Amino acid sequence: MNKKILFSIMIFFLIFLNNIKKVDAQASLNLSVSPPISYLQVPPGSSRTHTIVLENSGENTITVLPSIVDFTTDGKTGRAIISNELSLPYISFGKTEIKELSIPANKKAQLTLYIDAPKDAKEKEYPVTILFFSKENNSVTTTQSTNSQISGAIGSNLVVLISNKTKLNQVLSILDLNTSKFVDSFGKIDFLPLVKNESIASYSASGSAKILDWRKNTLTEYEIYPDVVLGYSTRELRALRPGITNDKPETGTFSYKPKFLFGPYQIVVTLRNDQEGTTNYIEVVYAFPFSAIIIIGLGFVISAIYLKKVKSRARIT
């Protein structure tokens, strides 16, 4: 084997093992944080506090390094994307700077955040993440930049709204249903509503969706899962699974699969908004037996080719 190829394989193998170790280190972090996400409104010229509780369920003391950074979402699933910067200038750990926080085995610890908004603070929503990096107490190595080696991290999201308004004009609008205009009769109708929050503040989605046939009969209906959409952000909605009576609701998909589809169908999505009541979004989908037509067409083509070959052989003989 070529030496360069062998060397490349060895490097790849070492990187692969290193990544496994990093994942294992994070997975073995016996640390939980609550609340996982919170929403806090701070009027300009006032102060608020927010307390986070960390629980060490392991058998060893865990030392964490707290930091505060911005987060955004991916605009679709709501997954938080952590930034390296902090745009909220009014948040801190207090007058005493906290660099490390040690949590004994099977114990809890609290960390309080302080938000002091000046009177001239701009009305704005700030999504931030309070990150807690775990520093390995038994194997800390120092790099040339004097930073300790960190492995494992956990975070708590906090959405801070700087505003003195008690009632905000909160409106969600549908940008796209993400569905096919034409579907096969033996397939299904799928849609995935993409909504935009037209307000400055986070807002929970609320409403319903249904599919109607050409006679306007309701074939299936869904409740919308109360996902939170950040201010001026977008997110794909999810369906609330029917028949679920647990305290924690479960999600499903907007999908309709009968035995056979044919003709026009209406997808109607209704959003409930604070100020405007309800907003309907309607899109028409057409179903035809495309697969059957293609199979029949291929059958005719194959039959024609076969008959042509049979006739040509008959002429030769």
C-alpha distance (Angstrom), angle and dihedral (degrees) to the residues before:
residue distance angle dihedral
M1 . . .
N2 3.77 . .
K3 3.83 111.7 .
K4 3.83 92.6 -132.8
I5 3.81 91.5 53.0
L6 3.82 91.3 47.2
F7 3.81 90.9 49.5
S8 3.84 91.3 49.9
I9 3.81 91.0 51.1
M10 3.81 90.9 50.8
I11 3.82 91.9 50.4
F12 3.81 91.3 48.8
F13 3.81 90.8 49.4
L14 3.82 92.1 51.0
I15 3.83 91.8 48.9
F16 3.81 89.7 48.7
L17 3.81 92.2 52.3
N18 3.81 90.9 46.8
N19 3.82 91.4 53.4
I20 3.81 90.6 50.1
K21 3.79 90.3 53.8
K22 3.82 91.3 50.8
V23 3.80 92.1 50.7
D24 3.81 91.8 46.9
A25 3.81 91.0 50.0
Q26 3.78 91.9 53.6
A27 3.79 93.5 43.2
S28 3.83 91.3 52.3
L29 3.81 93.0 53.6
N30 3.82 102.2 120.3
L31 3.78 93.7 -158.8
S32 3.80 129.9 116.1
V33 3.78 129.2 -173.1
S34 3.78 131.0 -155.9
P35 2.89 138.6 -126.9
P36 3.82 94.5 28.4
I37 3.81 90.2 -161.0
S38 3.82 134.2 6.9
Y39 3.80 138.6 178.0
L40 3.78 121.3 -141.9
Q41 3.81 130.5 179.6
V42 3.79 117.9 -155.2
P43 3.83 119.0 -173.7
P44 3.83 115.3 -143.0
G45 3.80 110.5 -92.9
S46 3.81 94.3 29.1
S47 3.81 140.3 91.6
R48 3.79 133.9 -132.3
T49 3.79 135.7 -177.8
H50 3.78 130.2 -146.1
T51 3.82 124.2 -165.0
I52 3.79 125.5 -153.4
V53 3.81 122.2 -164.3
L54 3.80 120.6 -149.8
E55 3.79 121.1 -165.6
N56 3.79 124.7 -163.0
S57 3.80 108.7 -154.1
G58 3.80 93.8 175.2
E59 3.79 132.4 94.5
N60 3.81 95.9 -114.3
T61 3.78 134.8 62.6
I62 3.80 113.4 -96.4
T63 3.80 122.0 -151.9
V64 3.79 115.4 -158.7
L65 3.77 132.0 -169.1
P66 3.83 110.8 -144.1
S67 3.79 124.2 -149.1
I68 3.80 136.8 165.7
V69 3.81 121.7 -134.8
D70 3.79 138.5 160.9
F71 3.76 122.9 -98.2
T72 3.78 132.7 -164.1
T73 3.79 131.9 -177.2
D74 3.79 130.7 -114.0
G75 3.81 89.9 -115.1
K76 3.81 92.7 -119.7
T77 3.79 118.7 50.2
G78 3.80 96.4 21.9
R79 3.80 91.5 -117.0
A80 3.80 110.7 159.7
I81 3.81 116.8 -117.3
I82 3.79 111.1 -156.7
S83 3.80 119.4 -139.0
N84 3.80 129.9 -155.8
E85 3.80 92.9 -132.7
L86 3.80 137.7 69.4
S87 3.80 119.9 -141.6
L88 3.83 97.4 176.1
P89 3.83 104.0 90.4
Y90 3.81 95.8 -177.2
I91 3.82 100.3 65.6
S92 3.81 126.6 90.5
F93 3.79 144.6 144.9
G94 3.81 89.1 -106.8
K95 3.79 133.1 -97.2
T96 3.80 92.0 -46.5
E97 3.79 109.2 70.2
I98 3.81 110.0 -132.4
K99 3.77 113.2 -149.4
E100 3.81 99.7 162.9
L101 3.78 136.6 16.4
S102 3.81 121.5 -163.9
I103 3.80 119.7 -155.3
P104 3.84 117.1 -167.6
A105 3.78 120.8 -136.1
N106 3.82 114.1 -72.1
K107 3.81 91.2 1.9
K108 3.80 137.5 115.3
A109 3.79 131.5 -130.2
Q110 3.79 133.0 -168.5
L111 3.77 130.5 -141.7
T112 3.80 121.0 -168.5
L113 3.79 123.8 -154.0
Y114 3.79 123.3 -156.8
I115 3.81 123.9 -149.0
D116 3.83 114.7 -169.2
A117 3.79 111.6 179.5
P118 3.83 116.4 -168.5
K119 3.79 120.9 -135.3
D120 3.80 92.2 -104.3
A121 3.81 94.2 50.3
K122 3.79 113.0 138.9
E123 3.79 117.9 -114.1
K124 3.77 103.5 -107.4
E125 3.80 143.9 130.8
Y126 3.81 117.5 -117.8
P127 3.83 118.6 -165.7
V128 3.82 108.1 -161.9
T129 3.78 135.7 172.9
I130 3.79 123.4 -144.5
L131 3.79 103.2 -147.0
F132 3.78 124.8 -160.2
F133 3.79 115.0 -162.9
S134 3.78 116.1 -163.8
K135 3.79 115.2 -131.7
E136 3.78 112.9 -153.1
N137 3.79 104.0 -122.5
N138 3.79 95.9 -162.4
S139 3.79 100.0 45.2
V140 3.77 111.0 31.5
T141 3.77 114.3 156.9
T142 3.78 124.4 -173.5
T143 3.77 121.5 -136.2
Q144 3.79 127.5 -152.0
S145 3.80 89.7 -92.1
T146 3.85 89.8 59.4
N147 3.84 91.1 -116.5
S148 3.80 118.1 135.9
Q149 3.78 119.2 -122.3
I150 3.81 108.0 -98.4
S151 3.79 126.2 -160.0
G152 3.80 127.4 178.4
A153 3.79 128.1 14.5
I154 3.78 140.6 -163.0
G155 3.79 131.0 -171.7
S156 3.79 146.1 -162.3
N157 3.80 120.0 -149.3
L158 3.79 121.1 -138.2
V159 3.81 124.1 -174.7
V160 3.80 109.9 -158.2
L161 3.80 118.7 -165.5
I162 3.80 115.5 -163.2
S163 3.80 103.0 -156.6
N164 3.78 140.5 114.6
K165 3.81 94.4 -150.4
T166 3.79 115.6 113.6
K167 3.82 92.2 -161.7
L168 3.79 123.8 34.4
N169 3.78 127.5 -165.1
Q170 3.81 98.2 -111.0
V171 3.80 116.9 -173.7
L172 3.80 132.5 165.6
S173 3.79 119.1 -161.1
I174 3.79 128.8 -168.8
L175 3.78 115.7 -120.5
D176 3.80 99.7 178.2
L177 3.81 140.5 -10.0
N178 3.82 92.8 -147.1
T179 3.80 93.7 -139.5
S180 3.79 134.7 134.2
K181 3.80 116.9 -103.6
F182 3.81 90.2 -142.5
V183 3.80 126.8 35.6
D184 3.77 134.4 -178.3
S185 3.80 117.5 -102.1
F186 3.80 90.3 -126.7
G187 3.79 92.7 48.1
K188 3.80 132.8 67.3
I189 3.78 141.6 -101.7
D190 3.80 113.1 -111.1
F191 3.78 128.4 176.9
L192 3.79 135.4 171.1
P193 3.82 113.9 -166.2
L194 3.79 115.5 -141.1
V195 3.81 111.3 -156.2
K196 3.78 134.2 -172.9
N197 3.78 126.5 -147.5
E198 3.79 106.4 -132.8
S199 3.81 91.6 -171.1
I200 3.80 131.8 85.3
A201 3.82 91.8 -124.2
S202 3.81 133.7 63.7
Y203 3.78 115.4 -93.0
S204 3.83 134.6 -170.1
A205 3.78 116.8 -125.2
S206 3.79 115.9 -118.7
G207 3.77 133.0 174.8
S208 3.78 143.0 68.4
A209 3.80 143.4 -91.0
K210 3.79 132.4 -150.2
I211 3.79 142.4 175.6
L212 3.82 120.4 -132.8
D213 3.79 130.1 -166.4
W214 3.82 124.5 -135.0
R215 3.84 90.1 -82.8
K216 3.83 89.9 55.5
N217 3.80 91.6 -111.5
T218 3.82 114.0 149.9
L219 3.81 109.5 -116.0
T220 3.80 98.6 177.8
E221 3.79 136.5 -6.3
Y222 3.80 134.6 -160.1
E223 3.78 137.2 -167.3
I224 3.81 115.7 -134.7
Y225 3.79 116.6 -115.9
P226 3.85 111.0 -118.2
D227 3.79 96.5 -114.2
V228 3.81 115.4 167.1
V229 3.80 117.5 -120.5
L230 3.80 115.5 -159.4
G231 3.80 119.5 -127.4
Y232 3.83 113.1 -73.5
S233 3.82 89.4 -2.0
T234 3.79 135.0 118.4
R235 3.78 131.8 -129.3
E236 3.80 139.8 172.9
L237 3.79 112.7 -116.1
R238 3.78 124.9 -128.2
A239 3.78 131.1 -150.2
L240 3.78 122.8 -113.8
R241 3.78 108.0 -124.0
P242 3.83 110.6 -115.4
G243 3.78 120.5 -119.7
I244 3.81 95.1 24.2
T245 3.80 111.2 138.7
N246 3.80 99.6 169.3
D247 3.79 121.9 119.6
K248 3.79 88.7 -113.1
P249 3.83 110.7 56.6
E250 3.79 119.3 -137.9
T251 3.78 128.2 -136.6
G252 3.77 130.5 -125.1
T253 3.79 139.2 173.2
F254 3.79 133.3 -93.3
S255 3.80 97.2 -114.9
Y256 3.81 135.7 137.4
K257 3.83 120.6 -168.2
P258 3.82 116.7 174.0
K259 3.79 124.9 165.4
F260 3.80 92.8 -97.7
L261 3.81 135.9 7.5
F262 3.77 126.0 -160.0
G263 3.78 136.2 163.7
P264 3.80 130.6 0.2
Y265 3.80 124.2 -19.3
Q266 3.78 128.5 -174.0
I267 3.79 123.5 -138.7
V268 3.79 109.0 -157.1
V269 3.81 119.9 -171.8
T270 3.80 118.3 -173.6
L271 3.81 120.5 -164.8
R272 3.79 123.2 -166.2
N273 3.80 114.1 -140.6
D274 3.79 130.2 -176.8
Q275 3.77 100.3 -124.1
E276 3.80 104.9 22.7
G277 3.80 99.6 43.0
T278 3.81 106.0 -139.5
T279 3.79 132.2 -6.4
N280 3.82 122.9 -158.1
Y281 3.78 125.1 -152.3
I282 3.82 116.7 -169.4
E283 3.79 129.5 -170.2
V284 3.81 128.4 173.7
V285 3.82 122.5 -137.0
Y286 3.80 123.9 -167.7
A287 3.81 123.4 -147.5
F288 3.81 123.9 -158.7
P289 3.83 132.5 162.2
F290 3.79 93.6 -105.5
S291 3.81 93.9 155.7
A292 3.82 92.4 51.8
I293 3.82 91.4 48.0
I294 3.81 90.7 49.8
I295 3.82 91.9 48.8
I296 3.80 92.2 47.9
G297 3.79 90.7 46.4
L298 3.80 91.7 50.6
G299 3.79 88.5 48.2
F300 3.80 91.0 55.2
V301 3.81 91.8 47.0
I302 3.80 93.3 48.9
S303 3.82 91.0 45.8
A304 3.79 91.3 49.8
I305 3.80 92.1 50.1
Y306 3.78 91.3 47.0
L307 3.81 93.7 49.2
K308 3.79 90.5 47.5
K309 3.81 90.9 54.0
V310 3.82 91.4 47.0
K311 3.82 91.5 51.7
S312 3.80 92.5 47.7
R313 3.82 91.4 51.6
A314 3.79 90.6 48.3
R315 3.79 90.7 54.3
I316 3.79 91.8 50.0
T317 3.79 92.7 51.3
